[in-house]
């Protein structure tokens, strides 16, 4: 639901990933803030609108907690895992950053 009064929010869906990618690119070219959602299984699949995906934006956003998120993510990649408390913190930071990006999207 759109939380900004008098400003429309748009949700776009399509029958294929290619179609969603094309729509996301075209809508982004209008100046709207687009966040392209995809399945976790498709996060490693390169697409022309990679920069619009939520998982990409979370890794590159400049927001409170983002630097710690990136450090924990790198540590997880380097070590193959994290301690339980670090994993929980990573999860919470990801959810908070995702919520902020989605709230700011058009």
Buried (B, 14 or more C-beta within 10 A) or exposed (E): EEEEEEEEEEEEEEEEBEEBBBBBBEBBEEEEEBBBBBEEEEEEEEBEBBBBBBBBBBBEBEBEBBEEBBEBBEBBEEEEEBEEEBEEBBEEBBEBBBEBBEEEBB
